[in-house]
Amino acid sequence: MRILLVRHGECAGNVDPGLHPWMADHVIPLSDRGKEQVREAGRRIDAHYSQAYPDQGPHVRLWVSPYKRTRETADGLLETAGQWITDRREHVLLCEQQFGLFVGVPDEELPHLFPAEHAHFEKCQRFEGRFWARMPLGESRFDVAVRVHQAFGTFQRDRELSGIHDLIVVCHGVTMRAFVMMWCHLTPEWFEAEPNPNNCAIRWIDESGDRGFVFS
């Protein structure tokens, strides 16, 4: 199975962090720059498939996290790479890490707004490592890896029941790293050493493992 993992384009929250306290994370849209990044990513995907399948195109299914910025990223990919995409579906397990009590709060404000909870989280990070430390009322990176792995059965059924061997998966930075880690049987140490991908970075994985970035 050939999978192209795509991080969403730059969103309005990347440009103006002040949006986060009053706008729910899942409804933050792409920025204008993010929309252009997406179109360029689509052109890269078009070139990738043209090289891989010069004679006849495959059945490519587009899987998308149900956040506004990932939905808009999928929309943009369809503009410039839509000739390759047969259908589009959403999977809630591809969503962003849930930051719980800390969502939308700048790091420097956490000790003042939530002193006890922040102190506990910092203690967990020091004692257990960031991969294992769970956000208050939210998820750890371990939790993200577990739920992303739960989505793999859906993708395997695409192959076994529908004969679909090519997927494009539009998700988020932490989610994307968790996907590669779990699909390629990598370690938590790999996850922590691996930086978050850039907006609209495209990573290729297949049966042989992690093939690296098609576009970064």
C-alpha positions as CSV (number, residue, x, y, z in Angstrom):
1,M,0.0,0.0,0.0
2,R,1.3,3.5,-1.0
3,I,0.3,6.3,1.4
4,L,1.0,10.0,1.0
5,L,0.6,11.8,4.4
6,V,-0.1,15.5,4.1
7,R,0.0,18.0,6.9
8,H,-2.6,20.8,6.5
9,G,-1.6,24.2,5.1
10,E,-0.8,27.2,7.3
11,C,-3.9,28.2,9.3
12,A,-5.1,31.4,10.7
13,G,-4.0,30.3,14.1
14,N,-0.4,29.9,12.9
15,V,-0.5,33.5,11.8
16,D,-2.3,34.9,14.8
17,P,-2.1,32.9,18.0
18,G,-4.5,35.3,19.5
19,L,-7.4,33.5,17.7
20,H,-7.0,30.4,19.9
21,P,-8.6,31.7,23.1
22,W,-11.9,32.5,21.4
23,M,-12.0,30.1,18.5
24,A,-12.4,26.4,18.8
25,D,-9.3,24.6,17.4
26,H,-11.4,22.5,15.0
27,V,-12.9,25.5,13.2
28,I,-9.8,27.5,12.6
29,P,-9.5,27.9,8.8
30,L,-6.5,28.1,6.5
31,S,-4.7,31.4,5.9
32,D,-4.4,32.8,2.4
33,R,-0.8,31.6,2.3
34,G,-2.0,28.2,3.5
35,K,-4.4,27.9,0.6
36,E,-1.5,28.6,-1.9
37,Q,0.7,26.1,-0.1
38,V,-2.1,23.5,-0.6
39,R,-2.3,24.2,-4.3
40,E,1.4,23.7,-4.6
41,A,1.2,20.5,-2.6
42,G,-1.4,19.3,-5.0
43,R,0.9,20.0,-7.9
44,R,3.6,17.9,-6.2
45,I,1.1,15.1,-5.7
46,D,0.1,15.3,-9.4
47,A,3.8,15.0,-10.4
48,H,4.4,12.1,-8.0
49,Y,1.5,10.0,-9.4
50,S,2.4,11.0,-12.9
51,Q,5.9,9.5,-12.4
52,A,4.7,6.5,-10.5
53,Y,1.8,5.6,-12.9
54,P,2.7,6.9,-16.4
55,D,0.3,4.6,-18.1
56,Q,-2.9,4.2,-16.0
57,G,-3.9,6.0,-12.8
58,P,-4.8,4.0,-9.7
59,H,-7.8,4.3,-7.4
60,V,-6.7,6.9,-4.9
61,R,-8.8,7.5,-1.8
62,L,-8.5,10.7,0.1
63,W,-8.8,10.4,3.9
64,V,-9.2,13.7,5.9
65,S,-9.3,14.8,9.5
66,P,-12.6,16.5,10.2
67,Y,-11.1,19.9,11.1
68,K,-11.8,23.0,9.0
69,R,-8.1,23.5,8.1
70,T,-7.7,19.8,7.0
71,R,-11.0,19.9,5.1
72,E,-9.9,23.1,3.3
73,T,-6.5,21.4,2.6
74,A,-8.4,18.5,1.0
75,D,-10.4,21.0,-1.1
76,G,-7.2,22.6,-2.4
77,L,-5.6,19.2,-3.2
78,L,-8.7,18.4,-5.3
79,E,-8.1,21.6,-7.3
80,T,-4.6,20.7,-8.5
81,A,-4.5,16.9,-8.1
82,G,-8.1,15.9,-8.4
83,Q,-7.6,13.9,-11.5
84,W,-5.9,11.2,-9.4
85,I,-8.4,11.2,-6.5
86,T,-11.4,8.9,-6.9
87,D,-13.2,9.6,-3.7
88,R,-12.9,11.4,-0.4
89,R,-13.8,10.3,3.2
90,E,-13.3,11.6,6.7
91,H,-12.0,9.8,9.8
92,V,-12.3,11.3,13.2
93,L,-9.3,9.4,14.5
94,L,-7.1,11.5,12.3
95,C,-7.8,14.7,14.3
96,E,-5.2,16.9,16.1
97,Q,-3.9,16.1,19.5
98,Q,-6.4,17.1,22.1
99,F,-4.7,19.7,24.4
100,G,-7.5,19.6,27.0
101,L,-7.3,22.4,29.6
102,F,-4.3,23.9,27.8
103,V,-5.9,24.4,24.4
104,G,-5.5,27.9,23.0
105,V,-3.4,29.1,26.0
106,P,0.2,30.4,25.2
107,D,2.8,28.3,27.0
108,E,4.1,31.3,29.0
109,E,0.6,31.9,30.5
110,L,0.0,28.3,31.6
111,P,1.8,28.6,35.0
112,H,-0.3,31.7,35.9
113,L,-3.7,30.5,34.7
114,F,-3.4,26.8,35.7
115,P,-0.6,26.7,38.3
116,A,-1.4,23.3,39.8
117,E,-2.2,21.5,36.5
118,H,0.8,23.0,34.8
119,A,3.1,21.9,37.7
120,H,1.7,18.4,37.5
121,F,2.2,18.2,33.7
122,E,5.7,19.5,34.0
123,K,6.5,16.9,36.6
124,C,5.1,14.2,34.4
125,Q,7.3,15.4,31.5
126,R,10.4,15.4,33.6
127,F,9.7,12.0,35.2
128,E,8.1,10.1,32.2
129,G,9.1,12.0,29.1
130,R,7.0,14.2,26.9
131,F,5.7,11.3,24.8
132,W,3.9,9.8,27.8
133,A,2.8,12.9,29.7
134,R,-0.9,13.5,29.3
135,M,-2.3,17.0,28.9
136,P,-4.8,17.8,31.7
137,L,-8.2,16.8,30.4
138,G,-6.5,16.0,27.1
139,E,-4.2,13.5,25.4
140,S,-0.6,12.5,25.5
141,R,1.4,11.8,22.4
142,F,1.1,8.1,23.4
143,D,-2.7,8.5,23.3
144,V,-2.5,10.0,19.8
145,A,-0.4,7.1,18.6
146,V,-2.9,4.6,20.0
147,R,-6.0,6.2,18.3
148,V,-4.2,6.7,15.0
149,H,-3.3,2.9,15.1
150,Q,-7.0,2.2,15.6
151,A,-7.7,3.8,12.2
152,F,-5.4,1.4,10.4
153,G,-8.0,-1.3,10.2
154,T,-10.1,1.1,8.0
155,F,-7.2,1.5,5.6
156,Q,-6.4,-2.2,5.5
157,R,-10.1,-2.8,4.6
158,D,-9.8,-0.3,1.8
159,R,-7.1,-2.6,0.3
160,E,-8.7,-6.0,1.1
161,L,-12.3,-5.2,0.3
162,S,-12.1,-2.5,-2.3
163,G,-8.7,-3.1,-3.9
164,I,-7.4,0.4,-3.0
165,H,-3.7,0.5,-2.7
166,D,-3.1,4.3,-2.8
167,L,-4.2,6.6,-0.1
168,I,-3.7,10.3,0.6
169,V,-4.2,11.1,4.3
170,V,-4.6,14.8,5.3
171,C,-4.0,15.3,9.0
172,H,-1.9,17.3,11.6
173,G,1.7,17.5,12.7
174,V,1.6,15.3,15.8
175,T,-0.9,12.9,14.1
176,M,1.4,12.6,11.1
177,R,4.4,11.6,13.2
178,A,2.3,9.1,15.1
179,F,1.0,7.6,11.9
180,V,4.6,7.1,10.6
181,M,5.7,5.7,14.0
182,M,2.9,3.2,14.2
183,W,2.8,2.1,10.5
184,C,6.6,1.7,10.3
185,H,6.9,0.1,13.8
186,L,9.2,2.9,15.1
187,T,9.9,3.8,18.7
188,P,8.8,6.6,21.0
189,E,12.4,7.8,20.9
190,W,12.1,8.2,17.1
191,F,8.9,10.2,17.6
192,E,10.5,12.6,20.1
193,A,13.6,13.1,17.8
194,E,11.5,13.7,14.7
195,P,10.5,17.4,14.3
196,N,7.0,18.4,13.4
197,P,6.6,18.6,9.6
198,N,6.1,21.9,7.9
199,N,2.7,23.0,6.7
200,C,1.7,21.0,3.6
201,A,4.7,18.7,3.9
202,I,4.1,15.4,2.0
203,R,5.5,12.1,3.4
204,W,5.5,8.9,1.5
205,I,5.3,5.5,3.2
206,D,4.7,2.1,1.7
207,E,5.4,-1.6,2.3
208,S,9.1,-1.0,2.5
209,G,8.7,1.6,5.2
210,D,9.2,5.4,5.4
211,R,10.3,6.7,2.0
212,G,10.8,10.3,3.3
213,F,9.3,13.6,2.1
214,V,8.0,14.1,-1.4
215,F,7.6,17.8,-0.5
216,S,8.7,19.6,2.7
